[in-house]
Amino acid sequence: MDTGASPSAYVKELSERISRFAQQDGTVGTAIPALSFIRASRVSEPIHSVYEPSLCIVAQGSKVVMLGAESYRYDPSSYLTASVHLPITGQVVEASTEAPYLSLQLKFDMNQILEVIQSSAAAEQNRRESARALSVDKMSSALQEAVLRLVRLLDTPQDIPVLAPYAIREILYRILQNKQGSSIRQFALIGSHAQRISQVIERLSRDFAEPLRVDELAAEAGMSTSSFFAYFKEVTAMSPIQYQKQLRLQEARRLLLSSEMDAADAAFQVGYESPTQFSREYARFFGQPPIRDVRHLRSTLYKAETLS
């Protein structure tokens, strides 16, 4: 028999708890290091960022995430998981001052997933050799209850060191039981194609400024160049070159926005040898040349701060 909280009760409680901690727009950390809350009082422009392996749950409002040419929408009835580092474009599409967008992000790593698999006999269920690293699935009542148990621990900080690891473990177990669980498992199972691609992605996300040599990455994954290219695209919805380019451009944008660095210096910092090529690719990706784009971003941030 299903004894979980009703959807309306779950949404109400989770929204109230997030609102209590996230009283202003933006992202706020919590006493549980892997857990953060997000609030937005208005529909946002597309925001480029890199998702780490994480679970994203909406308590109020909705959001669209773009991975390559694919679009993923999720709201309180669903959740999103990212299994590797992924350059994405996210946009809050439902939010208002009266009913702000409220969500949480719980970061995890594949070692945690593997520990749950090894103790739950889930490793051999629905084995797949490759899978998309971003997925949306329906919330189950069991997962709702597990999420609330974790968030409620913020009311008793003394319990967090002992109980939070168990609550997170239960959340990961519930995710693995859901429809997309078999896809997520592949990124933790040693030797699977998805796990070998994820190891290469970890290196690429760390060394994105270095020259890209697909044959070396394929050898590192133990695959032929053609197989590596195909599996990489299956996991990330983009080619290795497109993946690296997005990481470089997003980091360059961050550098330009957070410092007085000029476009040429930012280009060299992220691995471009030609400032002209950098400016061309930057404008194609973000819609405006670097300096104009950063000026627009700073103006937008200033307006948001004055209105909050």
QUICOR-V858453 format. One record per residue. N is the residue number from 0. SS is DSSP state (~ for helix, > for strand, _ for the rest). PSI is psi in whole degrees, 0 to 359 (999 if undefined). BURIAL is + if it has 16 or more other ideal C-beta (glycine too) atoms within 10 Angstrom, else -. Layout:
N,SS,PSI,BURIAL  N,SS,PSI,BURIAL
//
This chain:
0,_,141,-  1,_,114,-  2,_,12,-  3,_,168,+  4,_,150,-  5,_,153,-  6,~,318,-  7,~,320,-  8,~,320,-  9,~,311,+  10,~,318,+  11,~,312,-  12,~,316,+  13,~,318,+  14,~,315,+  15,~,320,-  16,~,320,+  17,~,317,+  18,~,325,-  19,~,324,-  20,~,324,+  21,_,82,+  22,_,347,-  23,_,159,-  24,_,144,+  25,>,191,-  26,>,135,-  27,>,134,-  28,>,167,-  29,_,177,+  30,_,348,-  31,_,108,+  32,_,325,-  33,_,353,+  34,>,131,+  35,>,157,+  36,>,149,+  37,>,138,+  38,>,140,+  39,>,128,+  40,_,2,+  41,_,158,-  42,_,137,-  43,_,163,+  44,_,163,-  45,_,131,-  46,>,125,-  47,>,133,+  48,>,177,-  49,>,118,+  50,>,131,+  51,_,167,-  52,_,120,+  53,>,165,+  54,>,131,+  55,>,126,+  56,>,132,+  57,>,131,+  58,>,332,+  59,>,137,+  60,_,197,+  61,>,163,+  62,>,148,+  63,>,134,-  64,>,132,+  65,>,128,+  66,>,110,+  67,_,235,+  68,_,4,-  69,>,149,-  70,>,134,-  71,>,123,+  72,>,137,-  73,>,156,+  74,>,191,+  75,_,343,+  76,_,357,-  77,>,178,+  78,>,162,+  79,>,140,+  80,>,139,+  81,>,129,+  82,_,345,+  83,_,174,+  84,_,124,+  85,>,128,+  86,>,119,+  87,>,169,+  88,>,120,+  89,>,148,+  90,>,124,+  91,>,121,+  92,>,356,-  93,>,108,+  94,_,151,+  95,_,169,-  96,_,320,-  97,_,325,-  98,_,78,-  99,_,155,+  100,>,129,+  101,>,130,+  102,>,171,+  103,>,154,+  104,>,129,+  105,>,111,+  106,>,145,+  107,_,173,+  108,_,167,-  109,~,338,+  110,~,322,-  111,~,318,+  112,~,316,+  113,~,320,+  114,~,320,-  115,~,318,+  116,~,313,+  117,~,334,-  118,~,2,-  119,~,5,-  120,_,34,-  121,_,356,+  122,_,328,-  123,_,3,-  124,_,130,-  125,_,49,-  126,_,138,-  127,_,155,-  128,_,346,-  129,_,158,+  130,_,153,+  131,_,140,+  132,_,0,+  133,>,132,+  134,>,154,+  135,>,136,+  136,>,163,+  137,>,142,-  138,_,140,+  139,_,158,+  140,~,325,-  141,~,320,+  142,~,321,+  143,~,314,+  144,~,320,+  145,~,319,+  146,~,315,+  147,~,323,+  148,~,320,+  149,~,311,+  150,~,324,+  151,~,335,-  152,~,339,+  153,~,340,+  154,~,342,-  155,_,75,-  156,~,331,-  157,~,339,-  158,~,344,-  159,~,311,+  160,~,326,-  161,~,315,-  162,~,332,+  163,~,316,+  164,~,324,-  165,~,321,-  166,~,318,+  167,~,319,+  168,~,319,+  169,~,319,+  170,~,313,+  171,~,322,+  172,~,316,+  173,~,323,+  174,~,317,+  175,~,336,+  176,~,341,-  177,_,179,+  178,_,317,-  179,_,5,+  180,~,322,+  181,~,327,-  182,~,315,+  183,~,322,+  184,~,323,+  185,~,331,+  186,_,348,+  187,_,339,+  188,_,115,+  189,_,128,-  190,_,346,-  191,_,157,+  192,~,318,+  193,~,320,+  194,~,322,+  195,~,321,+  196,~,321,+  197,~,327,+  198,~,319,+  199,~,320,+  200,~,321,+  201,~,319,-  202,~,316,-  203,~,319,+  204,~,337,+  205,~,322,-  206,_,39,-  207,_,341,+  208,_,349,-  209,_,155,-  210,_,143,-  211,_,122,+  212,_,100,-  213,~,324,-  214,~,324,-  215,~,320,-  216,~,321,+  217,~,317,+  218,~,321,-  219,~,326,-  220,~,354,+  221,_,35,-  222,_,161,+  223,_,161,-  224,~,317,-  225,~,319,-  226,~,318,-  227,~,314,+  228,~,316,+  229,~,314,-  230,~,324,+  231,~,316,+  232,~,326,+  233,~,321,+  234,~,317,+  235,~,351,+  236,_,20,+  237,_,164,+  238,_,164,-  239,~,320,+  240,~,317,-  241,~,321,-  242,~,310,+  243,~,318,+  244,~,317,+  245,~,320,+  246,~,316,+  247,~,313,+  248,~,322,+  249,~,321,+  250,~,320,+  251,~,318,+  252,~,319,+  253,~,316,-  254,~,317,+  255,~,324,+  256,~,328,-  257,~,0,-  258,_,180,-  259,_,15,-  260,_,138,+  261,_,173,-  262,~,320,+  263,~,316,-  264,~,320,-  265,~,321,+  266,~,311,+  267,~,323,+  268,~,324,+  269,_,4,+  270,_,0,+  271,_,139,+  272,_,339,-  273,_,113,-  274,~,328,+  275,~,315,-  276,~,320,-  277,~,310,+  278,~,322,+  279,~,313,-  280,~,326,+  281,~,312,+  282,~,324,-  283,~,323,-  284,~,315,+  285,~,351,+  286,_,349,-  287,_,156,-  288,_,159,-  289,~,306,+  290,~,317,-  291,~,321,-  292,~,314,+  293,~,322,+  294,~,318,-  295,~,317,-  296,~,315,+  297,~,323,-  298,~,319,-  299,~,317,-  300,~,320,-  301,~,315,-  302,~,319,-  303,~,321,-  304,~,320,-  305,~,335,-  306,~,341,-  307,_,999,-
//
